[in-house]
Each structure stands twice: as C-alpha cells, then as structure tokens.
Amino acid sequence: MAAEFHTTEQCPFDLKHTQLAAMKTSGCRILLFILSLSSLLCYIFLDPALYLQEAQPAVHQRNISILLWRWPFGRSYRLDGDKCLEMYNICRCFLTDNTSTFSTADVVVFHHQELKEGLSSLPLHLDRPSSQHWVWLSLEPPVNNANLTPLSGLFNWTMSYRRDADIYIPYGKTMLGREAQRFQAAPNRSCLVSWVVSRYRPQQARAAVYQSLKKYIPIQVYGKWNKKPLSNKKLLPTIAKCEFYLSFENSEAKDYISEKLWRNAFQAGVVPVVLGPSRATYEAMTPPGSFIHVADFKSAADLATYLKQVAADRQAYEEFFQWHHTHRIKTYTDWRERLCQICVHFPRLAASRVYQDLESWVHS
C-alpha cells in the first residue's frame, strides 16, 4: 500500500484546485497513516493471535479448513467447536479429522511417521481439488524420516521444527518478558547430573559423550534404557534434584532442539548441557546464557571439571538463570495448537509451491 501512495500522482483523490496542490503529498501521507492504523486495529482486535505471535503482511479474510489425515502416533484430541479460536485466539481456522471432508478441505496435513510405517496412505485415488494444499508434517530429525522418494511432487508445504520450513513449529521458543512468578534456582540439590534416555544407541554421538563423561563425574540415568522409567508426574521433579541435565539430542541435525531442552531442562529449572546443532543455533533459539554446549570443550574431562567448578560456585551457577528476568519460554505440546499455526502462516505461504524433491529438502 505504501508504494501506491509514494507520489502525489498516485493519490486516490482528484484535487483540481490549484490552492490545494501543496496539500496533496501531506494529505496522502495522512490517509496512509489512517488506513494503516485502521488495519492494525482490525488486525489486533479481530485476530490478536496473528499480531502477537507473528506480524504478518496480510491476514486471510476467509475461513480456512484444515484436515488432519491421521493423528500423529495415534493420539487424538477433540476437535469439536472452534478450537483455534477457543484455545488460541486464532480466527477463521477450523480443524477436522473427518477424512470424508477431503474434497472441501483447503489444507490436508499428513504426518510422516504414519506414512513411513504404512499405517496411513495418501489419498491418491481421490480427486484432489486444484486449490487444495498438502502439508508434509514431521518433528523428527532426517535420520528418522525414511521412504521420502515416493512423496516427491505431491506436497506444497513443509511443517517442521526447522526454521526454514513453510510452517515453523518448534518444540519450544524463547519470548521476551519474565515469567509470571519470580524464578529462583533451588539450593542444595542432591545430585550433580541427570539424564533421561529411552532409546539408547551405542553408535549415537550422545552415547559416546555419556560413556566418556561418566568416567569423571556421577550421572543419574533414568528411562526405559536404564530400566528406570519416569512417569510424566515424576519426570520434572526428579530432574530438578540435580544441578545439570544432559539435553543430548539423538541426532545432530539442523535446528533440531527437542523437548529434551525445552521441557526436561528448562521446565525443571536446571542448567542444560546440550549436544545437538551448533552453538550458534542454540544462541539464536534459546534464552541468552542459558546452556552449556559440549562442543565448547576439548574433552569429556574438561567438561566434567567445568561442571564441578560451576556447581561449587553459587554465583557462577546462578548466572545461567539470569535470563528469567528478561525472557520466558513457551513449549508446544498440543497438536491442535500446531495445526492452528497453519492459519497464522497462511497469508504468506507460496500458493504455487510444490516440492519436487522432498527428500533433498529434508536432508539439506
């Protein structure tokens, strides 16, 4: 709109009187300001989630229907009513898992895990509306996303934890503003380091770091692998007993920072020792000064020495929690909230995009 009012000739009024000529430029600027302000107010009051979560260049002016073809990992949620509006204040966004609505859906979302395991198949036998967009959804690292070749040329948008995905849905994100309640690091914790792991693989990088690190410091290990599983109720309280938590990802992949950091460490109120993407990625996505990166140390012995030094120095330890004064974190756990995010991004998504080589994008 600003480009349309850049010169006086483009002003939408026909000012014929000579004495008004000098007012044309200022008049257009005033009009532009009023229109922009009106648009912003509508933007906030009609759909505040769009404004608060991400400032968009445009807002969709019609209802968007989103069909989830099959629930991820077989865990379903209720979709009755207007869930996006009721739960997340996102307007004109309607979710359904009723596959009989395929022909009228604006967007159809397919979770890759079910496609990979053969629990679900693409509806290639149905007539797909030309205006319908298919979304490929996965929160897994590339190593877990197999059988991608047959999917080329079918999907319009990607939905992933990756920041370059069409629809970005991280496990968690950092936001400005302190927590509602003042945070205070718990004193006198009973253990130094803990780790919760269920799918331990000796060939993984995290396994090698753990095996080396445990030679120098005690590590309390929980999870199915160690035959010490923790219920959801006991998970965070158990982790909170320790000074540090090993937020080790099962794969060192681009932007892949999972609940091992956002939930297990940050919500438990301990200092995370991270292994995953680069330090630069963590710095871009997490609160400032909130973590210790394995890659910063030449050896496991050096890392162990540093952890013991920090734990013994209360002031040094509490430095890792200063971010609570200026930032807070938000985690995403409900699939409905993730699906509603499609409507937040919808106005700026490329309508004509098609991933001709989905596998190349996933492994890029």
N, C-alpha and C positions, 0 to 999 in steps of 0.2 A: 504494500500500500504506500510506503514511503516513496517508492520510485514513481508512483503515479502523480504525486504532488511535488515533485522535485523542482519544476519550473512553473512560472506563472501561466504559461500557455496550457498547462495540464490541469489547472484548477477547474473544478466541475461547475463553476459559475460563470455566466456571460456578463461581465462587468463592462457596460457600454459607456458609462460616463467618464470623461477624462479625469475629473477630480478624484475618482476612486482608483485610478490606476496604481497609485503609490501604495494602496492598501492591499493589493492583490497577493503579494508574497506573504505578508503577515497574516492576512485572512486565511490563506491556505494552511499556514502553519498552525493557527488556532484550531481550524477544523480538524486537521490531522491529530492534534493533541486530544480533542474532544472524542473523536472516533476511537482513538487508541485507548483512552480512559474507559469509554463505554464498553469496549471489547474486553478489557481487562477485568472490569467489574462483573460482566456476564461470565467471564471465564472462571472467576473465583467463586461466585455465588451459585452458578448453575452446576459447576463441576469442580469443586475445590481440590479434589484429589489430583486432577490433572495439573493444577497450578502448583500445589505444594510438593508433589513428587518430582515432577519434571516439567519445566516450562516448555510448552510445545508451540511451534509456529502456527498451528491450526488445531481446531477441535472438531471432531466428527459431529455432524448435525443430524445424524440418523441413528436408529438402533443398530447395534452390531450383535449378530447371533453367533455364538461360538459353540461348536460341537466337539466334545472330547470323545474320541472314538472308543477308547478303552482306558479305564483308570490305571495310573501307574502302580505297579506292584500289587494290583488287586485291591487296594484300599480306597474305598469310595467315600464321598461326602455328600451331604444333602444339597440339592440344587433348587429346591422349590422356592418360589418367590423371586425377588430381585436381589440376589446375594451380593452382587458387586456394589450395588447402592447401599444396601442394608449394612454390610460389613466393612466396606472400604470406601464408601462415599464416591464411587465411580459411576457416573450416569450412562444411560443408554447402552448398557453392556449386559447381555443375557447369556447365561451358561446352560448347557444341557448335555446329558449323556445318552439321550434317546437317539439311537442311530437311524430311526425311521425319519428323522428330520433332515437327513443328509442333503436332499435336493433343495432345501431352502436355507441352509446354513451359509453364512458369509465366510466363516473360517472353520476349518476342521483341523483338530490337533491330534497328532499321532505320537505316542510315547515310544521311543526306540526299543526299550527293553522288551516290550511285548512283541514287537515286530521281529526282533532278533531271535527270540526264543520260540517263535511260531505260535504264540498264544493269541495273536491277532494278525489279521492280514489286511492289506489295503483294499478298498472297495473299487477295484479297477473294473469290475463288471457293471458298475452303476454309471449312469450318465452324470458326469461331473459338470455343473454349471460353469460357464466360461468365466464368470466373475468370482468364483469361489477360490479361496486361497488355502493351501495346505501348509501346515506348520510341522516341522520336524523338531521334536522335543527330546532333550536328553540333559541330565545333570551329571552324567558320568564322564570320566576322562576318556580320551581317544582309545586307549587300550581295551576298554570295555564296550566299545561300540563297533561290533562286527557286522558283517553282511550288509554293507552300505552300497555296494555297486548296483544292485537291482533298484535302488531308490533314486538314481540319477534321473534328472529331467522331470521329476514329479512334484517336488516341493518348492514353494515360493519363499518361505521364510524359515529361519532357524530360531530356536528358542533354547537358550543355554546360559550357563554361568559365565561364558566368555563375554568380555566387554565389546567385542566386535560382532556379536550375534545381532540379528534383526530385533529380537525381543530379549533384552538382557534381564535375566532372573538369577541373581547371585544367591548364595546361601545366606548371606548377610551383607549389610552395608553400614558404612560409617556416616553419621549425621551430626551436624552442628547442634550444640545445645546439651547442657548437662542432664544427667538422669534426674527424675522427679525426686528421688531420695538420695541424700548425700552418701557417696560410696566411701568406705573405709576398709583398707586391707586388714584382713583378720590377723591378729598377732598369734605367736606361739603355735604355729602349725605343727602337726605331729609327724610329717614326713617331708622329704626333700622333693622327690619327683614321682609322678604317677603317669601311667599310660593305659588307655583302654583300647584293646585291639581284638577283633573277632576273626578277621581273615588275614592271618599271618602267612606271608610267602617268603621263604628264605632268599629268593632272588631279588626281592624288592630293596630299593636303596634304604628305606626306613629300617629294614631288618638288620642291615649291615651296621648302621649307625647305632641302633639299640644294642647289638651284641658287643660293640666296642665300648659304648658308654657305660654299660653295666659293670664293666671291669673296674671302674674308678669310683662310681657312686651307686648307692642303692636306689633301685627303681621299683615302685609298687606297680605291678601289672595286673590288670583286670580284663575281663572279656571272655568270650567263648574260647578263644585260643588257649588261654591260661586256665580254663575251666573255673573261672570266677566271674560269671556274667553279672551285670548290674541292671536292675530294673530302672525304668525312667525316673522313678521316685528317688532311687538311691544314687543315681549317676552323679549329679552335680554336688550333693553333699559329700560324697566320697572324694571326688576330685578336689574339693575345697579344703580338704585336710592337708594338702601338700602345698609347697611353695611354687612349684613349677609343674607344667603339664606338657607332655610331648605331643604337640599338634602336628604329627607326622602324616602327610598325605600318602595314600597308597600308590600314587603316581605323580611324578613331577611334570605336570602339564601346564600349558599356557592358561593363566588366570584361575587355575583350579585351586580354590581355597574353600574347603567344605565346612561342615558343622563341627569338625574336629577343632577348629579355631573359634568360630562364631558362638557355638553353644558350649562345647566342653571346657574351653579355657576361659573365654570372656564372661560367660554367664556364671561360671563357677567362681569367678573372681581371683584367678591365679595368673601367673605370668606364663604365656605360651612360649615354648621352644619350638620353632617352626621348621619344617622341611617340606618343600614343595616348589612353587615357582620362585623366581629371583627375588632378592631383597627389594628391588625397585618396584616389583608388582605388589608386594606386601605394603610397602610405603604408600603406594598410590591408593590402596583399597582399605587399609586398616587405620585405626586411630594412631596419632603420632606417638612415637616412643613406647609402643605397647608390646613389643615382642623381642625375642632373641632368635637370630637366624643361624642355623647350623653352619651355613656356608661361610660365616664370618670367622670361623676358627680352623686352624691348620690341622687339628687332630681332635679326636674324642677326649683325649686327656686335657687339652687346653679348654675345651668346652666344660668339662667336669670341674676343672679348677675355677673357672669363672662363675659357674652356678653356686659353688660353695662360698665364694667370696661375696657374691651379691646377697645370698641368704644370710650371711653373717653380718652384713651391713644394713641396718634397718632403713637408713636414709636412701641408700642406693636401691634397695628393693622397692621402696615406695615410689621412686621416680617412675617406675613402669606403670603407675596408676594415675599419674598426673592428668592424663587425657580425660579422665572422668569429670574434670572441672570445665571442660570446653566441648566435649564430644559425647555422643552416645551411640549405641549400636542398635540396629534393627535386624532381626532374623526373619527369614521366610520359611515357614513350615507347612502352611496350609495350601494345598494345590489350587484351591479356589482363588486365593489371592494371586497366585502366579498366573492363572488363566485370565483373571481380570486385568492384569498388566498388559495384555494384548491390546485392549481398548485404549490404554494410556498411550501406547506407542503407535496405534493405528493411523493417526493423521499423517505421520511422516514415513510410513513404510512404503517401499517401492512396489507399486501395484503390478508392474510387469516383470518383476524378478522371477527367475527360475534357476534353481541350482542344477546345472547340467552335470556337474561332477561333485556330488555331495561329499564323497569320501575325501577328496582333495581338501575341501574346506575343513572338515573335521580334523584332519591330520596336519593342517597348516600351522 
